[in-house]
Every structure is written in C-alpha cells, then in structure tokens.
Amino acid sequence: MNMKFEAKVRYEKVCERTCRVKMVTEKYLVEAVNFAEAETRIHKEMETFISGEFSVTNINNVNYAEVIQTEGDRWYKGKVSFVSIDEDAGREKKVSHNVLVQADDVKQAFDNIQEAFKDMTVDYTISSVADSSIMDVFFFDMNLEENEEEEAAA
C-alpha cells in the first residue's frame, strides 16, 4: 500500500523577476511505501529538474484520502465531509477527508472535486478548498519500479 509523503527540498533558484540566485525551499508530494523509499524517490525526481546541489530537509507522512490529477498549474487542498452512521451509538457522525486537487484556480479546484466525487452513493459536502504549497506530485508508477528492478538484477 502506497502512502503519501510531503518532502521539502532546498536549492538555489534563479528569480525570474530579478535574475538573482536565491535559496528556496519547496514542497513536493511523493507516493512511496515508506520513508526510505520516499527519500530515494524524491532525490531521483529532483535530479532531473535541478542542475545544481539540493537537499531534502524534511519528509512527513501526509494523509490525503485522494489525489485528483487534472489540467491545471497549481495544487489545492480540499476537505470533503461525509455523513456516516455509527452503528454502535446508533447516530450519524461527520467524517472528513483531505484531498489534493490540481487546478488553475479555487473555483476550478472545487469543480474538479465535484467531478471526481459525482458518482458517490453517499451525500458529501466540500467544506473547504484552499491553495496548497505543494509544487508537484510524483505518483508511484508500478511499471517503472518493475523495470528498475529488472535492470538492477541484470
């Protein structure tokens, strides 16, 4: 089972406005089995984007029930609430899940969440949608992992 990890990566970046080099720390989401794999994967992914040195300063396990990848240039964090029946107590209770959704703006993020949950058989409400500091998401690719294992064995 893949978990989701938020990795902070620190590196030197050229500011587009001022053309000056400055140190930045950016957050990325990576799917992995454990912390060690998350660190390995984020290093591998960042090596393709960053030409200089970089460091992974922090890795945290995050709890996103779903990551909704669509068209868009930003990632937004949404909170979706469901009504669940607590059979032991015999009453309804509210259960909330965090989702990460790709979109161009908050309205499109809201619409993308509605589209992803349109076939749900239970009632839900979208409690909030807010801008996220996640720069990009690196999904677990089973085919890629199998190819790398075969290459390492050869």
N, C-alpha and C positions, 0 to 999 in steps of 0.2 A: 504494500500500500504506500503510495507516494504522499509525502507531506509537503507542505509549502513553507519555505524559509525566506525571510527577508534579509538580504545581505547588504551591508553598507560598504561601498567601495570608494576609496580616497585616491585621487590622482590629480595631476596638473592638467588644466584645461585652458585653451585659448578663448578668452571672452570675445564674442563676435562684435560687440559694440566698441570696446576699447582696444582690441587686438593685444591685450596684455595676458600674460600667463598667470593663472591663479590656481590655488589648491581648492578642489571641491570634493564634497562627499555626496554621493548619490546612492539611492536605494534601488535595489532590483529584487524581484521575486523569482525564486528558482524552485522547481519541483525536484525533490530528491527523497531517498529512502531514509537518510539520517544526516546528522550534522557534517560528518566527514565527507560524504558524497556531495552535499550542498557546497562545501568549500571547494572541493575539486571541480565541480561543475561551474561555479561562478568564476574561478580562475581561468578555466578553459574558454568560457564565453567572453570574458573581458579581454583576453589576449587577442581576440580577433578585432576588437573595437579600439583598444587603447595601444598606441605605439610605444609609449614610454613606460616608466615604472608605475605600479599601482599597488595598493594594499587593501586587503579585506579587513576592515576594522571591527566588524561585528556581524554575527549571524544570529537571528532569532527565529524560533518556530512561530508561525502566524496561523491564525485559524480563519481561513476563508472557506466557506462551505462550497463555493463555486467561483471559478474564474471565467468570465464571459468575454471571449475574444471576438471583436467585430472590427469594423472600419473605425478608425479614429487615431488621433495622435497623443492622447492622454489616457491615464488610468484613473478611475474614480472608485471610491469606496462606497458601497451601498449597504443598507441594513434592511433586511426583509423579515417581517414578523408573520408568524403563523399562529393559528389558534389550535391547540392540541387538547385532547381530553385526557385528564389524569384519572385513570380508571380506579386507582386505589382510593383517591379522595372523592371521586365522583363529581369533579368540576372541571371547567375549562381553565387552561393556563396558556399564557402567551410565550412562544418560543421564538427567539430572534437568531438570525444567521447573518454573518457578514459575507458580502460578495464583492469581487473586484471586477469592474466592467470597463471596457475600452470604449472611448467615445471622443467626440470633438468638443462637447460642452455638457453641462449638467443636464439640460433637457434631453439631449440625445442619450445620455447615460441612463436616465430614468426610463426612456422609451425602450432602450436595449434590455433593461432588466425586465420590463413588462413583456417584451417579446420572448425572452428566454423562459419566463415562468407562465406563459399563456396557457399551456396545456396542463397545469397543475389541477389536481382534483380537489384540493383544499383551498379555502379562502386565505388570502395573504394581503398584507399591506406593505408598501415600500415606505419605511419610517424615515429614512434619510438618504441623501446622495451628496457626497462631498468630494472635493478634489483630493487626490492622493499624491504623495510624494514619490511613488513608485515610477521609475523611469522606463522600465521594460520588464517583461515576463519571459522567462525561459522555461518552457514546458518540457516535461520528461518525454523523450522520444524512444520508445521501446525498440524500434528498428535500428536506430543509431547506436544504442547501447549494445545490441546483439552484434552489429558489425564491428564495433570496437573490441569486443571480447574475442571474436574470431581472429582479428588482426593481431591481438596480443598473444594468442595461442600459437599462431603460425611462426 
